[in-house]
Amino acid sequence: MGQNSTEVAYGFGQFGSTYLTGNGAKLLLTAATAKYYVCAITMTENTTFTALEVLDGGVKGGIGTTYFAATDGPYTLDTDWAGTTGTDTTNETNEDSDRILTSHNFPAGITIYGMWDNVALNSGACIVYVAPRPDYLNRAK
């Protein structure tokens, strides 16, 4: 019996993928009409990036404001968590995440997961998996 599950589809790359290789290879999904984002990257060679940018710059994590309940009241989840251009990657008091620099080497055989809309290689090769954006129904046509 078939199973209609986005959880399975996200986990097994059923929304599609592309292969990037060499300096300058990129996948840019920032246009107003882009309906997908990069959800996983598998390194097929040792790889460095010139760009690995969080979906929508990390603002709201590509989703609307998220609330969660606690015993002492409802709280808003901080969804503005991405490292941004020019942030100090050694001082953890002024940011929530660090930018990926060309000096960060990702070894062959590993897979990283996240929400990115711009992936550009400095060196190496990888398989880039995509999934529908959380707001894909509201994107420009």
SULJO-V84523 format. One record per residue. SS is DSSP state (alpha for helix, beta for strand, coil for the rest). NEAR is the number of other C-alpha atoms within 12 Angstrom. Layout:
ss:near
SS:NEAR
SS:NEAR
//
This chain:
ss:near
coil:3
coil:5
coil:8
coil:10
coil:12
alpha:15
alpha:13
alpha:14
alpha:18
alpha:26
alpha:18
alpha:17
coil:24
coil:20
coil:25
coil:22
beta:23
beta:24
beta:24
beta:30
beta:27
coil:21
coil:20
coil:19
coil:26
beta:30
beta:33
beta:30
coil:29
coil:24
coil:17
coil:18
coil:18
coil:27
coil:26
beta:34
beta:40
beta:42
beta:37
beta:31
beta:41
beta:31
beta:29
coil:23
coil:24
coil:24
beta:38
beta:33
beta:34
beta:26
beta:31
beta:42
beta:37
beta:35
alpha:39
alpha:34
alpha:27
alpha:30
alpha:23
alpha:23
alpha:28
alpha:32
coil:22
coil:19
coil:15
coil:16
beta:15
beta:13
beta:11
beta:10
coil:7
coil:7
beta:9
beta:11
beta:13
beta:15
coil:18
coil:18
coil:22
coil:24
coil:24
coil:30
coil:30
coil:26
coil:19
coil:13
coil:19
coil:18
coil:19
coil:14
coil:12
coil:13
coil:11
coil:16
coil:20
coil:21
coil:24
coil:25
coil:28
coil:30
coil:25
coil:19
coil:15
coil:19
coil:21
beta:27
coil:20
coil:20
coil:17
coil:19
beta:22
beta:22
beta:22
beta:27
beta:36
beta:38
beta:36
beta:32
beta:41
beta:34
beta:37
beta:28
beta:29
coil:30
beta:33
beta:37
beta:32
beta:39
beta:35
beta:37
beta:36
beta:30
coil:30
coil:23
coil:22
alpha:18
alpha:14
alpha:16
coil:17
coil:12
coil:10
//
